[in-house]
Amino acid sequence: MRMKVRAYGKLNLSLAINGKRGNMHLLDSIATTVSAYDELEVEESENISVSFDCEGISPTQNTAYKTALLVRELCGKSLTVSVKKRLPIGGGMGGSSADAVGVLYASEKLFGINAREIAPKIGSDVLFMLGGGTAIISGVGDQVTPIKNNANFSALIVDCGFVSTADCYKIYDSVGGVNARPSTLLANKLALGALPDDLLENDLLHGALTLNPRIKEVMDILSAHAKPHLTGSGGCVFALNCKDKALIALLKSKGFDCYEVNYHPVGVEEI
């Protein structure tokens, strides 16, 4: 039994932090899935095995492997998972969560497990990215409320390099953020077909800038053309409706990977 899937990345259009529950931060974020993706092949096998077509990811210390372990606990099935990694590592686009979602989706189709029950046990983005679309994410990522998104947008995403999510939150805990406004304001605009730059705020920006100076370099370059924003805990920066070919060429000449994406209405699909 084998399945191939595409698991899509996300952008945090806004991200506010509203305290903590134990050691976990409480979120008030609007996220949306976009057309960039990882591709996974999932196959039933005798033993669990996860491989990536890139360097820098441990074959056992990753969310796809963690998800495969949970699947085996639930239904006794072992999986071989091969990942074509296209989403940035440590970029705030949910690349790690996407790989978990790919394994969950395939396992649900192949073996009948309840993917939504398992998703919150893996990571804070996983439940949202399993469904995809646009949603308000609250609690510790375990509360996902789909919202209408009538804004027709594209985005230029620039990968500034890895940022540790844990370290980014530590900096937030020590110095705070920008006091991002409640997600309901942006949700109302999206329902009307608008996506105003001034409502795209991220409480983790200071932490990401501190950990990765290249984020500021990219934001300075983008600022001459469009308003730059951070997704998640970084290190990807995005600008809405920015299709300047000369700008993209400049960023690439400085060693930055660029992605041109559109809104994508689902988080994962079979191919």
N, C-alpha and C positions, 0 to 999 in steps of 0.2 A: 504494500500500500504506500503510495507516494503522492505528494502534492507540491506544486510550485505556487508561491504567492508573492505578491508585492505588498510590503508594509510601508506606509507613507509617514513622512516626517511632519512636524508641526511647527507653527510659530506661536509664541505667546504675544498676542496683541497688547495685552496689559498684564501686569503681575504685581499685586499688592500682597503684603504679609500682615496678617491680623493676629499676631501672638503665636502661642505654641500649645500643643497638646502633648504633654510629656516632653520627649526630645524632638518631636516632629513639629514643623512649622505649619501654621494654618494659612491657607492660600485663599485669595480672591482673584482669580485670573480668568481672562478670556483667551482661549486657544483655538486655533483652526488648523486643520490638516491641509497640506499643500502637496504639489505634484512631484516632489523629490521623494525617492524611496530606496529601501534596501530590497533585494530579491533573495528569497529563501527557497531551498528545496528541502522538504521534510519527508523522511521515509522511515517506516517501521523497521527495526533491526534488533539484534540480540543484545547489544549494549549501547549506552548513550555515548554519542560522539558529536561534537560541534566544531566546525572548522570555518575559517574566514579566508577570503581571498586577499587579505592585507595583513601587514605586520602590526604589532602593538596590542593585540587582544589575546588574553590567555584563553586556551581552549576550555578551561573549566571555571574561570572566574569571570563570568559574563551572564547577562540576563537570559539569553537563549538556553544556556546550560541549566541555570536555576529553574527555568520553566520546564525543561525536559524532566528534571528530577521530580517536580511536583506532578507532572503528568503520569510518571511511572508510579508514584505513590497512590494516585487516584485510580488508575485503571490497569496498572501492571504492564504497560506498553513502553518499550524503550525506543528511542528515536536517534537517527542520524540526521544531523542538520548541517547543511552547507549554506553559507551566507555570502552573497555578493554585496560587499559593503560599499554603499554609495553615499549614505548620510554621514556627515562629519562626526568624528569621535570627540566627545566632550564639547559639542557645539551648541547645546541648548535647543536642538531641533528634535530631541527625543529619539535619537538613533538607537540607543540601548533599549529603550522601551519598544521601539518598532520591531526589533528582533524578537523580543518576548511575545509581542502581539502576533507575529508571523507563526511562531510555534503554537500559540494558543488557538489561533484560527484553524490551522491545519489539523490540530488534535481534535478540535470540536467536530470538524467535518469527517475525519477518519474514524474517530472512536466514540463520538457522542458525549464528550465531557462538556461541562458547563463553563465556558471560557470566562464569563462575567463573574462567576464566583471566585475564580482563581486570580483574576487580574489584580485586585487590590493587595494581594499578598506579595506581589512582585515589585511594584514601584508606583510612585505617585502619578505618573503619566499614563500608565498602562490601560486603566479602565477607559479613560477618554479616547485614547488612540485606537482601542479596539473598535469603537463605533465610528470615530472620526467626525467630520463635519465641523461645526463651530459650537462651542459650549462654554458655559461658565463652570470653572473648576473650583471647588471650595473644599473646606475641611482639610484633610491631609492628602487630597487628591482622590478621596473616595466618594465625593459627591459631584456628580456630573449632570449638569442641566443643559440639554441642547437648546440653542436659541436660533432664531431666524437670522440669516446672513444674506441680505439682498445687495451687499456691496460687491460690485464687479471689480476685483483688484488683481494685480500681479505684483510680484516683489522681486527685487534683486537681493540675493543673500550672499554675503561675503564671509568666508570662513577665516577667522583670525587666529585659529589655533585652540588647543585644548585649554579648558578651564575646569578645575575641580569643583563640582557642585558642593561638596562638603565644606571646602575651604571658603567658597563664596558665601555660604550661609553663616559661617563663623565670623566673617568680616561684617556681615549684616548685623549679627547679634552684638558685635562690639561697637559699631558706629551708627547703625540704622540705615535707612534708605531714603527715597525721595517722597515718601508718604503718598504713594500712588492713589488716585481717586477710585471710588467704588466701581466695580465692573458694570453695574446697572446703567451708568451713564453711557458707556460705550455700547452696551447691548441695545439700548434704545436707538442709537444712531445707526447701528448695523441693520436693524429691522427696517429702517427708513431708506436704506441703500447708501448710507454715508459711512466713511471711515476716516474721521478727522485725525490728523497727525498729533494734535495737541492732547488727545486722550490716550495716546499710546505711551504708557509710562511703565517703568520696571524698577521695583525696589532693590533689585540685585545689581543694578548697573555699577554702583560705586565699588562693590566687591569684585566684579568682573574686571573693571578697569585697573584695579589695584593688582590683580593677579596676572593680567595679560596686557602689557602696554600697547601691543599691536591693535587692540580694539580701539584705542584713542586715535591711532594713526589712520585707521580705516574711517572712523567717524569724521575725522577732520577732512579727509578726501571727499567723502560723500556729502558733507555739509554744503559744499559749493554747488551741489546739484539737487539734493533732496534732503529731507530730514531723516537722519539715521536713528535706528532703534535696536535695542538688544532683545534677543529672544531667550527665555529661560534664564539660566545662570551663565550664558555665554558658552563659547566664544564666537558665535555667529552674530553678525550685525545685518539688518535688512533695511531697505528703503522701498517704500511703496511706489508702484507704477513708474519705475526708473529703468528705462531701456536705452540709455546712452551708450552706444557701442564704443566710443572713444574712452569713456570712463571705465568700462569693463576691461578694455585693453590695457589701460593704465594700471588698474588693480592687479591684473594678471602679470604685468611686467614687474611688479613689486613682489611677486610670489604668492599672491592670494588666490585661492580657488573661489570661483563665482558660480552661483546657481541662479538661473532665471526660472521662477516658479509661478504657478497660478493656484488658486483655491482648488482643493480636491474634496469631494463630498463624502468620501469613505476613508476609513483608516487602513483597511486591508482588503485584498481581493485575490481570488484565484486567477492564475494566468495559464 
